[in-house]
Amino acid sequence: MMLANILVEYFEKGGWIMWPILVTAIVAVAVVGERTFWWIREGFRREPEKLEQIFAAIENGDFRGAAQLSRDSSDPVIRMIWHGLNHHHSSLQGALQVAAGAELQRAGRFLTVMDTMVTLAPLLGLLGTVSGIFRTFLSIGDVELAVEKVTGGIGEALIATMCGLAIAIICLIPFNYFTSKVSRLQFELESAATNLEIMVAAAKKRGFDTIEFHEEAAREKTT
C-alpha cells in the first residue's frame, strides 16, 4: 500500500507527460509478455527428431512418407517443408519461400512496436525534461513560492527522464533477444529449405520424382 502511494505521488509530480509515458509502459509490458509466452510455447512445439525422419524419407525418395510425417506439425520448419512438398501449383523453391516468409512474419510480430517503444520512451522523458525546465524558468521571476516552483519543475524533469529511460532499458533487452531468436529461426528455415532442395534434386537424379506425389496430394485434397 505504501509503495502504491509512493508511485502515485511520483506519477503526479512527473506532470502531464507521465500519462503518455504510462501508456507507453503498458504497451511495452503487454508486448514483452505476449512475445515471451509465444516463444516459450514455440519452444515446446519444436520436433527435431521428426525433422530428421522427414529428411531421411526425402533422401530415400519417399516424398509421400515425408509429407505424412510433416502433416499437422506445429514445428515451423516442418510446416515449411509440408507446404513445399504439397504446393503443386508452383515450384518447390517458390513454395518454400512463401512458407518461410509466413513463419518469419509470425515470429517477428510486434518487434516493430517494441522498437518504437525503445525510441519513443526516452523521447517522451526528454520532452518531460524540457517541460519541467521550462516551468522552472517561468517561476524564476516570481518572488512568492519561487523555490517550491523551481524544485517542482526540476523534480518533474527528473521523474519524466527516469521513467522514459527505464522503459527503454526494459524494452531494449527483450527486443534484442527476440530479434536474435527471429534471426536464428530464419537461419534454420533457410538451411532446411536448402537441404530439402538438394535432397529432392538428388532423389530425382536417382529416378524418383515428385509429380506422382503431387497428383496423389491433389486427389486427397479434392476428396
C-alpha positions in Angstrom: 0.0 0.0 0.0 2.8 2.4 0.9 4.6 1.5 -2.4 1.5 2.3 -4.4 1.1 5.6 -2.6 4.7 6.5 -3.4 4.3 5.6 -7.1 1.1 7.7 -7.3 2.9 10.6 -5.7 5.8 10.4 -8.1 3.4 10.0 -11.0 1.6 13.2 -10.0 4.9 15.1 -9.6 6.0 14.0 -13.1 3.5 16.2 -14.7 1.2 15.7 -17.7 3.9 13.8 -19.7 3.5 10.9 -17.3 0.2 9.9 -19.0 1.8 9.1 -22.4 4.7 7.6 -20.6 2.2 5.3 -18.7 0.6 4.3 -22.0 4.0 3.5 -23.5 4.8 1.4 -20.4 1.6 -0.6 -20.6 2.1 -1.3 -24.3 5.7 -2.3 -23.7 4.8 -4.7 -20.9 2.0 -6.2 -22.9 4.2 -6.8 -26.0 7.1 -8.3 -24.0 4.7 -10.6 -22.1 3.0 -11.7 -25.3 6.3 -12.4 -27.1 7.7 -14.2 -24.1 4.7 -16.5 -23.9 4.8 -17.1 -27.7 8.5 -18.1 -27.8 8.1 -20.4 -24.8 5.1 -22.1 -26.5 7.1 -22.3 -29.7 10.0 -24.0 -28.0 7.7 -26.8 -26.9 6.5 -27.2 -30.5 9.8 -28.0 -32.0 10.3 -31.6 -33.2 14.0 -32.1 -34.2 13.7 -35.9 -34.3 10.7 -35.8 -36.7 12.6 -33.4 -38.8 15.4 -35.9 -39.2 12.9 -38.6 -40.1 11.4 -36.3 -42.8 14.8 -35.6 -44.3 15.7 -39.3 -44.2 12.4 -40.1 -46.1 13.1 -37.4 -48.7 16.7 -38.6 -49.2 15.3 -42.1 -49.9 12.8 -40.7 -52.4 9.8 -41.3 -50.1 8.0 -38.0 -50.7 4.7 -39.3 -49.6 6.1 -40.6 -46.4 7.8 -37.3 -45.7 4.5 -35.5 -46.3 2.7 -37.7 -43.9 5.3 -37.2 -41.3 5.1 -33.4 -41.7 1.3 -33.2 -41.8 -0.3 -31.2 -38.9 3.0 -30.4 -37.3 3.4 -27.3 -35.1 7.2 -27.0 -35.8 7.7 -24.0 -38.1 10.5 -25.7 -40.1 8.4 -28.8 -40.6 5.4 -26.7 -41.6 7.5 -25.0 -44.2 8.6 -28.4 -45.6 4.9 -29.5 -45.7 3.9 -26.5 -47.8 6.9 -27.0 -50.0 6.1 -30.6 -50.7 2.3 -30.1 -51.2 2.2 -26.8 -53.1 2.0 -28.3 -56.5 0.8 -25.1 -58.2 4.3 -23.5 -58.1 7.9 -24.5 -57.9 9.4 -26.1 -54.8 11.6 -23.1 -54.2 8.8 -20.6 -54.5 6.6 -22.6 -52.1 9.4 -22.8 -49.6 10.0 -19.1 -49.8 6.3 -18.2 -49.2 6.0 -20.6 -46.3 9.3 -19.4 -44.7 8.1 -15.8 -45.1 4.9 -16.6 -43.3 6.7 -18.3 -40.4 9.1 -15.3 -40.1 6.2 -12.9 -40.1 4.6 -14.7 -37.2 7.9 -14.8 -35.3 8.7 -11.1 -35.9 5.2 -9.9 -34.8 5.3 -6.8 -32.6 9.1 -6.3 -33.0 8.4 -3.0 -34.7 6.2 -2.0 -31.8 9.0 -2.8 -29.3 11.5 -0.9 -31.5 9.2 2.1 -31.4 8.8 1.9 -27.6 12.6 1.8 -27.2 12.9 5.0 -29.2 9.7 6.7 -28.0 10.1 6.3 -24.3 13.3 8.3 -23.8 12.0 10.9 -26.2 8.9 11.3 -24.0 11.2 11.5 -21.0 13.2 14.2 -22.8 10.0 16.1 -23.6 9.1 16.0 -19.9 12.6 17.3 -19.0 12.2 20.3 -21.3 8.7 20.9 -20.0 9.8 20.8 -16.4 12.8 23.1 -17.0 10.6 25.5 -19.0 8.2 25.6 -16.0 11.2 26.3 -13.8 12.4 29.2 -15.8 8.9 30.7 -15.7 9.0 30.5 -11.9 12.3 32.3 -11.5 10.9 35.8 -11.8 8.1 35.0 -9.2 9.3 36.0 -5.7 6.5 34.2 -3.9 6.8 30.4 -3.8 9.7 30.6 -6.2 11.8 27.9 -4.5 8.8 25.5 -4.4 8.0 26.1 -8.1 11.7 25.7 -9.1 12.1 22.4 -7.2 8.8 21.2 -8.6 9.9 21.8 -12.2 13.2 20.2 -11.7 11.5 17.2 -10.0 9.1 16.9 -12.9 12.0 16.9 -15.3 14.0 14.2 -13.4 11.0 11.9 -12.9 10.0 12.0 -16.6 13.5 11.4 -17.7 14.0 8.5 -15.3 10.7 6.8 -16.3 11.4 7.2 -20.0 14.9 5.7 -19.7 13.6 2.9 -17.5 11.0 1.9 -20.1 13.6 2.0 -22.9 16.0 -0.2 -20.9 13.3 -2.7 -20.0 12.3 -3.0 -23.7 15.8 -3.0 -25.2 16.9 -6.3 -23.6 13.9 -8.4 -24.7 13.9 -6.6 -28.1 17.4 -7.7 -28.8 16.7 -11.2 -27.5 13.6 -11.7 -29.7 15.4 -10.2 -32.7 18.2 -12.8 -32.2 15.5 -15.6 -31.9 14.0 -14.5 -35.2 17.4 -14.4 -36.9 18.1 -17.9 -35.6 14.7 -19.2 -36.9 15.5 -17.6 -40.3 18.8 -19.4 -40.4 17.1 -22.7 -39.6 14.4 -22.2 -42.2 16.9 -21.3 -44.9 19.1 -24.3 -44.0 16.2 -26.7 -44.1 14.9 -25.2 -47.4 18.4 -25.6 -49.0 18.7 -29.2 -47.7 15.3 -30.0 -49.0 16.0 -28.7 -52.5 19.3 -30.6 -52.6 17.7 -33.8 -51.4 14.8 -33.6 -53.8 17.2 -32.9 -56.7 19.4 -35.8 -55.7 16.3 -38.1 -55.5 15.2 -37.0 -58.9 18.6 -37.9 -60.4 18.2 -41.4 -58.9 14.9 -41.9 -60.7 12.4 -40.6 -58.1 10.0 -37.8 -59.0 7.5 -35.7 -57.1 5.0 -35.5 -59.9 3.2 -38.7 -58.9 3.2 -37.5 -55.3 1.7 -34.1 -56.3 -1.0 -35.8 -58.2 -1.9 -38.0 -55.2 -1.8 -35.0 -52.9 -4.2 -33.2 -55.3 -6.6 -36.1 -55.3 -6.5 -36.2 -51.5 -7.4 -32.5 -51.3 -10.4 -32.9 -53.7 -11.8 -35.9 -51.9 
